[in-house]
Amino acid sequence: MLHDVIGNKISLFSDGVQTVLRGQENRNRRVVLLKGNLVQNFRSEARGINARVNDHGTFGFASIAEYTPEAAEKVIRAATENAGALRRHSGRNVPLPPSKGTGTIPLNAAITDAPQKELIALCRTIDGYIETTYPDLTSRTVVYSEDSQDRIVCASDAFCGHLVTPRCYVYVMMSAETKDGVPVELFKAFGGFGSFYDHFQEPEKLYPGIDLLHKQLMDKKEGVYAEAGYRTVVLGGLMGGMLAHEAVGHTVEADLVRGGSVAGPNLHRRVGSELVNMVDFAHSYAGGAAPLPVFLDDEGTKAEDAVLISGGILTGYMNDRESAEEYGMTPAGNARGWTFSDEPIIRMRNTCILPGKNTVEELIASVDDGYYLINSGNGEADLTGEFMFGVTCGYEIKNGKLGRALLDTTVTGVAFEMLKTVDMVSDTVEWSSSGFCGKKQPMAVGMGGPHMRCKIMIGGR
């Protein structure tokens, strides 16, 4: 855990400018077993301090790979000088956006550092179970991955706090071959927010999920190609989460709206059916913790939920303090940087399409001829909202019942048009929080969604 060496440096902030001083440590752990062989055993820490100064609309930033009181003083001076020099050249004189308040956000969690040998032992236990139970696989990989941010934020005119965001996962990857020798594979992530001992003291608790993964792989081994075309589908919750993040979420980040995203001309307009509601949650969901809680951003804004779509109407964006002032909105704590050397930019936190009233079984039973699309291995979208996602796990739906598994395929569409076809939404949400968003710099994010019945273009062979 970081010891606070920057809190008493607020007295060095210049009058009349907004200053945020941030000390941060990022830690990473990774162990990889391929068919029982240890092929990667890695750990790293990176620690430093940065300062960001807003001098009447002109930003200055400086960082240093040291974590000392002297380093804090250096970056405050450098960022202040940078902002002043840039302002003199730019001639900008923009009023500073108002603060949402001041105060202190207390430490939200602790990081427990398990010995590397325990990570390796966990992977060997899981690999041994897979090897013994499922000798029909052509390959298997077990990965332990852990990353965390430990941040102390001191803001001149906003909130200060000490924030910790540890997360850890075990990824299980399985491969097999069809009767024609075509390789098929699936993977599943286990874990979430917290440290090693929060999730993996009892490896046998992972076995039912591993068993389901193997069953889905064996189904896929006998799978068929989807029939290409514009089809009725049931999107699984993880597919809904991918859609919420990639195809919709990025278009409603205010910096990308400023850059010309489709959300700009669609504010306060219909972008989905009345069943579609979407929120970027800060730290809580449905009476409990959100997958990756964020209590304070790197501008000192206290984190709150950002409502994006309500009843199918686009109602807001995700903002930093500057863009919120520009668009007449309220900042909700979306400005974050990945490491101490990264400036904060607008990022998603826990972006989710909200649940409806139907059961998953009702959605599937309502489809005469279509597909149930469960999971995606990858996805991409652009600022028009046009997307293409790979589908790694899915099934036919025939007369309201699941049929044969699908081999890998793709789905494409334009998000704000596809969402208008949503006519049934399940009453449960599935979350994924094991990936990174790659917008300019990495960022750990959560994304989720319910099952949705809609129409989409699906690829064939």
LUMMIPA-456813 format. One line per 5 residues: number of its first residue (from 1); their letters; for each residue z, y, x of C-alpha. Coordinates in nm, 2 decimals. Layout:
<recs>
NUM = a = Z,Y,X  ... .
</recs>
This chain:
<recs>
1 = mlhdv = 0.00,0.00,0.00  -0.08,0.35,0.12  0.21,0.57,0.23  0.16,0.92,0.11  0.08,1.15,0.40 .
6 = ignki = -0.13,1.40,0.20  0.09,1.52,-0.09  0.26,1.79,0.11  -0.07,1.94,0.22  -0.14,2.11,-0.12 .
11 = slfsd = 0.00,2.43,0.03  -0.31,2.45,0.26  -0.54,2.47,-0.04  -0.73,2.81,-0.06  -0.67,3.03,-0.36 .
16 = gvqtv = -0.95,3.07,-0.61  -1.12,2.74,-0.54  -1.07,2.39,-0.68  -0.96,2.15,-0.41  -0.91,1.77,-0.43 .
21 = lrgqe = -0.76,1.58,-0.14  -0.80,1.20,-0.15  -0.66,0.94,0.08  -0.80,0.59,0.02  -0.80,0.24,0.16 .
26 = nrnrr = -1.06,-0.02,0.06  -0.99,-0.39,0.13  -1.23,-0.68,0.10  -1.18,-1.06,0.13  -1.45,-1.33,0.10 .
31 = vvllk = -1.45,-1.71,0.15  -1.76,-1.92,0.09  -1.78,-2.30,0.08  -2.13,-2.45,0.06  -2.12,-2.82,-0.03 .
36 = gnlvq = -1.77,-2.84,0.12  -1.86,-2.66,0.44  -1.69,-2.33,0.52  -1.98,-2.09,0.59  -1.80,-1.75,0.55 .
41 = nfrse = -1.45,-1.64,0.61  -1.42,-1.26,0.61  -1.18,-0.98,0.56  -1.19,-0.60,0.62  -1.00,-0.28,0.56 .
46 = argin = -1.14,0.08,0.57  -0.90,0.38,0.54  -0.95,0.75,0.55  -0.91,1.09,0.39  -1.16,1.33,0.22 .
51 = arvnd = -1.15,1.67,0.07  -1.38,1.82,-0.19  -1.38,2.19,-0.26  -1.56,2.37,-0.55  -1.61,2.74,-0.46 .
56 = hgtfg = -1.74,2.90,-0.78  -2.00,2.63,-0.84  -2.08,2.53,-0.49  -1.92,2.21,-0.35  -1.81,2.14,0.00 .
61 = fasia = -1.71,1.79,0.11  -1.56,1.64,0.43  -1.42,1.30,0.52  -1.26,1.14,0.83  -1.19,0.78,0.91 .
66 = eytpe = -0.82,0.85,0.99  -0.52,0.84,0.77  -0.27,1.09,0.92  -0.13,1.43,0.82  -0.35,1.59,1.09 .
71 = aaekv = -0.66,1.43,0.95  -0.57,1.57,0.60  -0.55,1.92,0.75  -0.89,1.88,0.93  -1.08,1.77,0.61 .
76 = iraat = -0.93,2.05,0.40  -1.04,2.31,0.66  -1.39,2.15,0.69  -1.45,2.11,0.32  -1.34,2.47,0.25 .
81 = enaga = -1.57,2.60,0.53  -1.86,2.39,0.40  -1.82,2.52,0.05  -1.80,2.88,0.16  -2.10,2.85,0.38 .
86 = lrrhs = -2.31,2.69,0.11  -2.20,2.95,-0.14  -2.31,3.23,0.09  -2.65,3.08,0.12  -2.69,2.98,-0.24 .
91 = grnvp = -2.55,3.30,-0.40  -2.40,3.09,-0.68  -2.11,3.24,-0.88  -2.04,3.00,-1.15  -1.70,3.01,-1.33 .
96 = lppsk = -1.48,2.72,-1.24  -1.45,2.47,-1.53  -1.11,2.47,-1.68  -0.85,2.20,-1.61  -0.74,1.95,-1.88 .
101 = gtgti = -0.39,1.99,-1.75  -0.17,1.91,-1.46  0.09,1.65,-1.38  0.15,1.33,-1.19  0.01,0.98,-1.27 .
106 = plnaa = 0.25,0.71,-1.14  0.15,0.41,-0.94  -0.01,0.17,-1.18  -0.01,-0.16,-0.99  0.07,-0.32,-0.65 .
111 = itdap = -0.15,-0.52,-0.42  -0.03,-0.86,-0.30  -0.20,-0.97,0.02  -0.23,-1.35,0.02  -0.29,-1.52,0.36 .
116 = qkeli = -0.65,-1.61,0.42  -0.56,-1.98,0.45  -0.45,-1.98,0.09  -0.79,-1.85,-0.02  -0.96,-2.12,0.18 .
121 = alcrt = -0.73,-2.39,0.03  -0.81,-2.27,-0.32  -1.18,-2.30,-0.26  -1.14,-2.65,-0.11  -0.94,-2.76,-0.41 .
126 = idgyi = -1.20,-2.64,-0.65  -1.49,-2.78,-0.44  -1.31,-3.12,-0.42  -1.28,-3.13,-0.80  -1.65,-3.05,-0.84 .
131 = ettyp = -1.76,-3.30,-0.58  -1.55,-3.58,-0.72  -1.62,-3.52,-1.09  -1.99,-3.42,-1.08  -2.18,-3.62,-0.81 .
136 = dltsr = -2.51,-3.56,-1.00  -2.54,-3.20,-0.85  -2.79,-3.12,-0.58  -2.58,-2.84,-0.45  -2.26,-2.65,-0.52 .
141 = tvvys = -2.11,-2.33,-0.39  -1.75,-2.20,-0.43  -1.69,-1.83,-0.34  -1.36,-1.64,-0.34  -1.41,-1.26,-0.35 .
146 = edsqd = -1.15,-0.99,-0.36  -1.18,-0.61,-0.33  -0.94,-0.33,-0.40  -0.91,0.05,-0.39  -0.58,0.21,-0.31 .
151 = rivca = -0.61,0.59,-0.38  -0.38,0.89,-0.36  -0.53,1.19,-0.53  -0.40,1.55,-0.49  -0.57,1.82,-0.70 .
156 = sdafc = -0.51,2.19,-0.69  -0.55,2.25,-1.06  -0.55,1.91,-1.22  -0.36,1.58,-1.21  -0.23,1.40,-0.90 .
161 = ghlvt = -0.15,1.04,-0.87  -0.14,0.71,-0.68  -0.39,0.46,-0.82  -0.45,0.09,-0.73  -0.74,-0.12,-0.86 .
166 = prcyv = -0.73,-0.47,-0.71  -0.95,-0.75,-0.85  -1.03,-1.10,-0.74  -1.27,-1.38,-0.85  -1.38,-1.73,-0.79 .
171 = yvmms = -1.75,-1.78,-0.84  -1.87,-2.14,-0.90  -2.24,-2.21,-0.86  -2.40,-2.54,-0.94  -2.76,-2.66,-0.89 .
176 = aetkd = -2.95,-2.96,-1.02  -3.32,-3.07,-1.07  -3.53,-3.14,-1.38  -3.71,-3.47,-1.40  -4.01,-3.28,-1.25 .
181 = gvpve = -3.82,-3.17,-0.95  -3.78,-2.81,-1.06  -3.44,-2.67,-0.94  -3.21,-2.52,-1.21  -2.88,-2.34,-1.14 .
186 = lfkaf = -2.60,-2.17,-1.32  -2.29,-1.98,-1.21  -1.96,-1.86,-1.36  -1.70,-1.61,-1.25  -1.32,-1.67,-1.29 .
191 = ggfgs = -1.06,-1.40,-1.24  -1.02,-1.03,-1.30  -0.79,-0.73,-1.24  -0.51,-0.82,-1.01  -0.44,-1.01,-0.69 .
196 = fydhf = -0.47,-1.37,-0.58  -0.13,-1.48,-0.72  -0.21,-1.32,-1.06  -0.50,-1.57,-1.12  -0.51,-1.87,-0.89 .
201 = qepek = -0.18,-2.03,-0.84  -0.29,-2.32,-1.07  -0.65,-2.41,-0.98  -0.66,-2.68,-1.26  -0.67,-2.40,-1.52 .
206 = lypgi = -1.02,-2.33,-1.40  -1.14,-2.69,-1.46  -1.23,-2.66,-1.84  -1.45,-2.36,-1.75  -1.61,-2.56,-1.47 .
211 = dllhk = -1.67,-2.85,-1.71  -1.84,-2.62,-1.96  -2.06,-2.48,-1.68  -2.17,-2.84,-1.58  -2.25,-2.92,-1.94 .
216 = qlmdk = -2.47,-2.61,-1.97  -2.64,-2.70,-1.65  -2.71,-3.06,-1.77  -2.85,-2.91,-2.09  -3.07,-2.68,-1.89 .
221 = kegvy = -3.19,-2.97,-1.68  -3.35,-3.10,-1.99  -3.45,-2.76,-2.11  -3.77,-2.61,-2.24  -3.95,-2.28,-2.20 .
226 = aeagy = -3.91,-2.02,-2.47  -4.21,-1.93,-2.68  -4.31,-1.58,-2.58  -4.31,-1.30,-2.84  -4.11,-1.06,-3.05 .
231 = rtvvl = -3.83,-1.29,-3.18  -3.50,-1.29,-3.37  -3.22,-1.36,-3.13  -2.85,-1.38,-3.11  -2.74,-1.20,-2.79 .
236 = gglmg = -2.42,-1.34,-2.64  -2.14,-1.10,-2.56  -2.22,-1.10,-2.18  -2.58,-1.01,-2.26  -2.44,-0.73,-2.49 .
241 = gmlah = -2.23,-0.61,-2.20  -2.53,-0.61,-1.97  -2.72,-0.41,-2.23  -2.43,-0.16,-2.27  -2.42,-0.10,-1.90 .
246 = eavgh = -2.77,-0.11,-1.77  -2.99,0.00,-2.06  -2.76,0.24,-2.24  -2.47,0.34,-2.01  -2.68,0.48,-1.73 .
251 = tvead = -2.89,0.69,-1.97  -2.58,0.86,-2.10  -2.43,0.95,-1.76  -2.46,1.33,-1.76  -2.60,1.36,-1.41 .
256 = lvrgg = -2.89,1.13,-1.52  -2.92,1.32,-1.85  -2.97,1.63,-1.63  -3.23,1.43,-1.44  -3.44,1.36,-1.75 .
261 = svagp = -3.29,1.05,-1.92  -3.39,0.96,-2.27  -3.04,1.05,-2.39  -3.10,1.42,-2.34  -3.33,1.47,-2.65 .
266 = nlhrr = -3.14,1.21,-2.85  -2.79,1.36,-2.85  -2.66,1.36,-3.21  -2.96,1.15,-3.32  -2.98,0.79,-3.43 .
271 = vgsel = -3.02,0.54,-3.14  -2.90,0.22,-3.31  -2.82,0.07,-3.65  -2.50,0.18,-3.82  -2.34,-0.13,-3.69 .
276 = vnmvd = -2.37,-0.01,-3.33  -2.07,0.17,-3.17  -2.01,0.21,-2.80  -1.72,0.34,-2.59  -1.65,0.37,-2.22 .
281 = fahsy = -1.29,0.27,-2.22  -1.05,0.42,-1.95  -0.76,0.18,-1.92  -0.68,0.02,-2.25  -0.87,-0.19,-2.51 .
286 = aggaa = -0.75,-0.34,-2.84  -0.38,-0.29,-2.77  -0.40,-0.43,-2.42  -0.53,-0.34,-2.07  -0.90,-0.29,-2.02 .
291 = plpvf = -1.06,-0.53,-1.77  -1.06,-0.27,-1.48  -0.81,0.01,-1.58  -0.88,0.36,-1.46  -0.60,0.61,-1.51 .
296 = lddeg = -0.72,0.91,-1.30  -1.05,1.00,-1.15  -1.13,1.15,-0.82  -1.15,1.51,-0.95  -0.79,1.48,-1.09 .
301 = tkaed = -0.90,1.43,-1.45  -0.66,1.21,-1.65  -0.87,0.92,-1.78  -0.94,0.89,-2.15  -1.19,0.69,-2.36 .
306 = avlis = -1.54,0.84,-2.38  -1.71,0.77,-2.72  -2.08,0.74,-2.67  -2.23,0.60,-2.99  -2.07,0.61,-3.33 .
311 = ggilt = -2.23,0.44,-3.63  -2.56,0.43,-3.44  -2.55,0.80,-3.36  -2.54,0.92,-2.99  -2.23,1.14,-2.98 .
316 = gymnd = -2.16,1.21,-2.62  -2.21,1.15,-2.25  -2.00,1.04,-1.96  -1.92,1.35,-1.75  -1.76,1.50,-1.45 .
321 = resae = -1.59,1.84,-1.48  -1.90,2.04,-1.40  -2.13,1.85,-1.64  -1.87,1.86,-1.92  -1.87,2.24,-1.89 .
326 = eygmt = -2.25,2.24,-1.89  -2.29,2.03,-2.20  -1.99,2.16,-2.39  -1.80,1.84,-2.38  -1.46,1.73,-2.26 .
331 = pagna = -1.43,1.54,-1.92  -1.27,1.20,-1.96  -1.22,1.09,-1.60  -1.56,0.94,-1.50  -1.60,1.09,-1.15 .
336 = rgwtf = -1.53,0.83,-0.89  -1.62,0.75,-0.53  -1.62,0.40,-0.38  -1.48,0.47,-0.03  -1.30,0.76,0.13 .
341 = sdepi = -1.64,0.87,0.27  -1.81,0.89,-0.07  -1.81,1.20,-0.29  -1.72,1.13,-0.65  -2.01,1.09,-0.89 .
346 = irmrn = -2.03,1.01,-1.26  -1.95,0.63,-1.31  -1.89,0.39,-1.59  -1.55,0.23,-1.62  -1.52,-0.03,-1.90 .
351 = tcilp = -1.83,0.02,-2.11  -1.85,-0.18,-2.43  -2.03,-0.22,-2.76  -1.76,-0.26,-3.02  -1.71,-0.57,-3.24 .
356 = gkntv = -1.82,-0.60,-3.61  -1.71,-0.83,-3.89  -1.91,-1.15,-3.86  -1.82,-1.47,-3.67  -2.04,-1.60,-3.40 .
361 = eelia = -2.10,-1.91,-3.61  -2.23,-1.69,-3.90  -2.47,-1.52,-3.67  -2.62,-1.84,-3.54  -2.63,-1.99,-3.89 .
366 = svddg = -2.83,-1.69,-4.02  -3.12,-1.76,-3.78  -3.40,-2.00,-3.90  -3.61,-1.99,-3.59  -3.50,-1.79,-3.28 .
371 = yylin = -3.29,-1.81,-2.97  -2.92,-1.78,-2.86  -2.91,-1.60,-2.53  -2.58,-1.65,-2.36  -2.59,-1.51,-2.01 .
376 = sgnge = -2.80,-1.30,-1.76  -2.82,-1.34,-1.39  -2.96,-0.99,-1.33  -3.09,-0.69,-1.51  -3.25,-0.35,-1.46 .
381 = adltg = -3.34,-0.05,-1.67  -3.48,0.30,-1.61  -3.40,0.64,-1.76  -3.63,0.58,-2.05  -3.39,0.30,-2.16 .
386 = efmfg = -3.66,0.04,-2.10  -3.50,-0.28,-1.97  -3.57,-0.62,-1.84  -3.30,-0.88,-1.81  -3.32,-1.23,-1.67 .
391 = vtcgy = -3.18,-1.50,-1.91  -3.02,-1.79,-1.72  -2.84,-1.97,-2.01  -2.97,-2.00,-2.37  -3.06,-2.23,-2.65 .
396 = eikng = -3.31,-2.26,-2.93  -3.19,-2.19,-3.28  -3.36,-2.40,-3.55  -3.25,-2.38,-3.91  -2.92,-2.22,-3.82 .
401 = klgra = -2.83,-2.48,-3.56  -2.84,-2.48,-3.18  -3.13,-2.69,-3.04  -3.26,-2.75,-2.69  -3.15,-2.54,-2.39 .
406 = lldtt = -3.38,-2.29,-2.23  -3.51,-2.27,-1.88  -3.50,-1.93,-1.71  -3.67,-1.65,-1.90  -3.66,-1.28,-1.95 .
411 = vtgva = -3.62,-1.03,-2.23  -3.76,-0.68,-2.24  -3.74,-0.38,-2.46  -3.64,-0.02,-2.51  -3.27,0.00,-2.57 .
416 = femlk = -3.26,0.28,-2.83  -3.53,0.10,-3.03  -3.39,-0.25,-2.99  -3.04,-0.13,-3.10  -3.19,-0.01,-3.43 .
421 = tvdmv = -3.28,-0.38,-3.51  -2.91,-0.49,-3.49  -2.81,-0.62,-3.83  -2.51,-0.85,-3.76  -2.23,-0.80,-3.51 .
426 = sdtve = -1.96,-1.06,-3.42  -1.59,-0.99,-3.45  -1.51,-1.08,-3.09  -1.60,-0.92,-2.76  -1.67,-1.09,-2.42 .
431 = wsssg = -1.60,-0.89,-2.10  -1.74,-0.92,-1.75  -1.58,-0.74,-1.46  -1.69,-0.93,-1.16  -1.99,-0.73,-1.06 .
436 = fcgkk = -2.08,-0.40,-0.89  -2.28,-0.11,-1.02  -2.51,0.01,-0.75  -2.57,0.37,-0.85  -2.60,0.54,-0.51 .
441 = qpmav = -2.28,0.37,-0.40  -2.11,0.05,-0.52  -1.85,0.07,-0.79  -1.64,-0.20,-0.96  -1.70,-0.18,-1.34 .
446 = gmggp = -1.62,-0.37,-1.65  -1.88,-0.42,-1.93  -1.85,-0.60,-2.26  -2.00,-0.66,-2.60  -1.99,-0.87,-2.91 .
451 = hmrck = -2.26,-1.12,-3.02  -2.54,-0.93,-3.19  -2.83,-1.05,-3.41  -3.14,-0.84,-3.33  -3.51,-0.86,-3.24 .
456 = imigg = -3.63,-0.86,-2.89  -3.93,-0.94,-2.68  -3.88,-1.27,-2.49  -4.09,-1.41,-2.22  -4.23,-1.76,-2.20 .
461 = r = -4.33,-1.99,-1.92 .
</recs>
